[in-house]
Amino acid sequence: MEVNLFIIIPIVFAAGIAAGITTVIFLAFKASAGKKEFVAIGASTVSGRGVFALKKIREGDIIERCPALEVTDKDIGGELLNYVFYGNNESARLVVMGNGMLFNHSSTPNVAYYREETGLGPELVLYALRNISKGEELFYSYGDEWWFTRQ
């Protein structure tokens, strides 16, 4: 019996393509299944945009880890001034990525944050101060200094 390479090679090639596509789909599904989507952006009950819980969040849960760029206060101006965080010293400011910039203020916040240094630079870690219900808007306190500098 003679092996016909014109038939075998396309079959092996098609099987390899099918296996590759199946693997990519499986890995993408596995990655999305393990991802915790806690929040979404919507119209705020307070002002402009706000951040809302997509599902119940337990006290202490990390809601988001936001990469941040540290710049000086001289680099920040205009409207951006309202969306940055204080850095490690008096003139340092953190420009936060992700949803971290969009949380509104409350004097009775349900979220808090801390700065963490990582191998890739600073991150702002947002976590729940109490149990938060699905659909509830998330707030942290901007702090007295933030309000004092805007009077």
C-alpha positions as a Markdown table, in Angstrom:
| # | Residue | x | y | z |
|---|---|---|---|---|
| 1 | Met | 0.0 | 0.0 | 0.0 |
| 2 | Glu | 1.4 | 3.4 | -1.0 |
| 3 | Val | 1.1 | 6.4 | 1.3 |
| 4 | Asn | -0.4 | 9.4 | -0.5 |
| 5 | Leu | 1.2 | 12.5 | 1.0 |
| 6 | Phe | -1.2 | 14.8 | -0.9 |
| 7 | Ile | -4.0 | 13.4 | 1.4 |
| 8 | Ile | -2.1 | 12.9 | 4.6 |
| 9 | Ile | -0.3 | 16.3 | 4.9 |
| 10 | Pro | -3.6 | 18.4 | 4.6 |
| 11 | Ile | -5.3 | 16.1 | 7.1 |
| 12 | Val | -2.5 | 16.5 | 9.6 |
| 13 | Phe | -2.3 | 20.2 | 9.0 |
| 14 | Ala | -6.1 | 20.6 | 9.5 |
| 15 | Ala | -6.0 | 18.6 | 12.7 |
| 16 | Gly | -3.2 | 20.8 | 14.0 |
| 17 | Ile | -5.2 | 23.9 | 13.2 |
| 18 | Ala | -8.3 | 22.5 | 14.9 |
| 19 | Ala | -6.3 | 21.5 | 18.0 |
| 20 | Gly | -4.7 | 25.0 | 18.2 |
| 21 | Ile | -8.1 | 26.8 | 17.9 |
| 22 | Thr | -9.6 | 24.5 | 20.5 |
| 23 | Thr | -6.7 | 25.2 | 22.9 |
| 24 | Val | -7.0 | 29.0 | 22.4 |
| 25 | Ile | -10.7 | 28.9 | 23.1 |
| 26 | Phe | -10.3 | 26.8 | 26.2 |
| 27 | Leu | -7.5 | 29.0 | 27.6 |
| 28 | Ala | -9.5 | 32.2 | 26.9 |
| 29 | Phe | -12.6 | 30.7 | 28.6 |
| 30 | Lys | -10.5 | 29.6 | 31.6 |
| 31 | Ala | -8.9 | 33.0 | 31.9 |
| 32 | Ser | -12.3 | 34.8 | 31.8 |
| 33 | Ala | -13.9 | 32.3 | 34.3 |
| 34 | Gly | -11.1 | 33.0 | 36.8 |
| 35 | Lys | -11.3 | 36.8 | 36.5 |
| 36 | Lys | -13.3 | 38.6 | 39.2 |
| 37 | Glu | -15.3 | 41.3 | 37.6 |
| 38 | Phe | -16.5 | 43.2 | 40.7 |
| 39 | Val | -17.4 | 46.6 | 39.2 |
| 40 | Ala | -18.9 | 48.5 | 36.3 |
| 41 | Ile | -19.0 | 52.2 | 35.4 |
| 42 | Gly | -22.4 | 53.9 | 35.2 |
| 43 | Ala | -24.2 | 57.2 | 35.9 |
| 44 | Ser | -23.5 | 58.2 | 39.5 |
| 45 | Thr | -26.1 | 59.0 | 42.1 |
| 46 | Val | -23.8 | 61.8 | 43.2 |
| 47 | Ser | -22.1 | 63.3 | 40.2 |
| 48 | Gly | -21.0 | 62.3 | 36.7 |
| 49 | Arg | -19.8 | 58.7 | 36.5 |
| 50 | Gly | -19.6 | 56.3 | 39.3 |
| 51 | Val | -18.4 | 52.8 | 40.1 |
| 52 | Phe | -21.1 | 50.1 | 40.9 |
| 53 | Ala | -20.9 | 46.6 | 42.3 |
| 54 | Leu | -21.7 | 43.9 | 39.7 |
| 55 | Lys | -22.1 | 41.4 | 42.5 |
| 56 | Lys | -22.0 | 41.2 | 46.3 |
| 57 | Ile | -18.6 | 42.2 | 47.6 |
| 58 | Arg | -17.5 | 41.0 | 51.0 |
| 59 | Glu | -15.8 | 43.1 | 53.6 |
| 60 | Gly | -12.0 | 43.0 | 53.0 |
| 61 | Asp | -12.3 | 41.8 | 49.3 |
| 62 | Ile | -9.8 | 43.5 | 47.0 |
| 63 | Ile | -12.0 | 45.2 | 44.4 |
| 64 | Glu | -9.3 | 46.3 | 42.0 |
| 65 | Arg | -5.5 | 46.7 | 41.8 |
| 66 | Cys | -4.9 | 49.9 | 39.8 |
| 67 | Pro | -1.4 | 50.5 | 38.3 |
| 68 | Ala | -0.3 | 54.1 | 38.9 |
| 69 | Leu | 2.2 | 56.5 | 37.5 |
| 70 | Glu | 3.9 | 58.8 | 40.0 |
| 71 | Val | 4.5 | 62.3 | 38.8 |
| 72 | Thr | 5.1 | 65.6 | 40.5 |
| 73 | Asp | 2.4 | 68.1 | 41.4 |
| 74 | Lys | 3.8 | 70.4 | 38.7 |
| 75 | Asp | 2.9 | 67.8 | 36.1 |
| 76 | Ile | -0.8 | 68.0 | 37.0 |
| 77 | Gly | -3.2 | 70.8 | 36.2 |
| 78 | Gly | -6.7 | 71.6 | 35.2 |
| 79 | Glu | -9.4 | 69.0 | 35.6 |
| 80 | Leu | -6.9 | 66.2 | 36.1 |
| 81 | Leu | -6.1 | 67.7 | 39.5 |
| 82 | Asn | -9.4 | 66.3 | 40.7 |
| 83 | Tyr | -8.5 | 62.7 | 39.6 |
| 84 | Val | -5.1 | 62.1 | 41.1 |
| 85 | Phe | -4.0 | 60.8 | 44.5 |
| 86 | Tyr | -1.3 | 62.1 | 46.8 |
| 87 | Gly | 2.0 | 60.2 | 46.5 |
| 88 | Asn | 4.9 | 59.4 | 48.8 |
| 89 | Asn | 5.8 | 63.0 | 49.5 |
| 90 | Glu | 4.3 | 66.5 | 49.5 |
| 91 | Ser | 4.9 | 67.1 | 45.8 |
| 92 | Ala | 4.3 | 63.6 | 44.5 |
| 93 | Arg | 1.0 | 62.6 | 42.8 |
| 94 | Leu | -0.3 | 59.3 | 41.5 |
| 95 | Val | -2.2 | 59.1 | 38.2 |
| 96 | Val | -4.2 | 55.9 | 38.6 |
| 97 | Met | -5.3 | 53.6 | 35.8 |
| 98 | Gly | -8.3 | 51.4 | 35.7 |
| 99 | Asn | -11.5 | 52.4 | 37.5 |
| 100 | Gly | -9.6 | 53.9 | 40.5 |
| 101 | Met | -10.1 | 57.5 | 39.2 |
| 102 | Leu | -13.9 | 57.2 | 39.0 |
| 103 | Phe | -14.9 | 56.4 | 42.6 |
| 104 | Asn | -16.9 | 59.3 | 44.1 |
| 105 | His | -16.5 | 60.7 | 47.6 |
| 106 | Ser | -18.5 | 59.9 | 50.7 |
| 107 | Ser | -17.8 | 60.8 | 54.3 |
| 108 | Thr | -19.1 | 57.3 | 55.1 |
| 109 | Pro | -17.2 | 55.3 | 52.5 |
| 110 | Asn | -17.7 | 51.6 | 51.7 |
| 111 | Val | -14.2 | 51.4 | 50.0 |
| 112 | Ala | -10.7 | 52.3 | 51.1 |
| 113 | Tyr | -7.4 | 52.1 | 49.4 |
| 114 | Tyr | -3.7 | 51.8 | 50.1 |
| 115 | Arg | -0.6 | 52.3 | 47.9 |
| 116 | Glu | 1.6 | 49.2 | 47.3 |
| 117 | Glu | 5.0 | 49.1 | 45.6 |
| 118 | Thr | 5.3 | 46.3 | 43.1 |
| 119 | Gly | 8.1 | 45.2 | 40.7 |
| 120 | Leu | 6.3 | 47.2 | 38.0 |
| 121 | Gly | 5.8 | 50.3 | 40.0 |
| 122 | Pro | 3.2 | 51.7 | 42.4 |
| 123 | Glu | -0.4 | 50.3 | 42.5 |
| 124 | Leu | -3.4 | 51.6 | 44.3 |
| 125 | Val | -5.2 | 48.7 | 45.9 |
| 126 | Leu | -9.0 | 49.3 | 46.5 |
| 127 | Tyr | -10.8 | 47.1 | 49.0 |
| 128 | Ala | -14.2 | 46.8 | 50.7 |
| 129 | Leu | -14.6 | 48.3 | 54.1 |
| 130 | Arg | -17.9 | 46.5 | 54.6 |
| 131 | Asn | -20.2 | 44.1 | 52.8 |
| 132 | Ile | -21.4 | 45.8 | 49.6 |
| 133 | Ser | -24.7 | 44.8 | 47.8 |
| 134 | Lys | -25.0 | 44.2 | 44.1 |
| 135 | Gly | -25.8 | 47.4 | 42.3 |
| 136 | Glu | -24.6 | 49.7 | 45.1 |
| 137 | Glu | -22.4 | 52.6 | 44.2 |
| 138 | Leu | -18.9 | 52.4 | 45.6 |
| 139 | Phe | -17.3 | 55.4 | 47.4 |
| 140 | Tyr | -14.1 | 56.2 | 49.2 |
| 141 | Ser | -13.2 | 59.3 | 51.2 |
| 142 | Tyr | -11.2 | 62.0 | 49.4 |
| 143 | Gly | -9.9 | 63.2 | 52.8 |
| 144 | Asp | -10.0 | 66.6 | 54.5 |
| 145 | Glu | -6.9 | 67.8 | 52.6 |
| 146 | Trp | -8.5 | 67.3 | 49.2 |
| 147 | Trp | -11.5 | 69.4 | 50.2 |
| 148 | Phe | -9.3 | 72.0 | 51.9 |
| 149 | Thr | -7.3 | 72.6 | 48.7 |
| 150 | Arg | -10.4 | 73.2 | 46.7 |
| 151 | Gln | -12.1 | 75.9 | 48.9 |
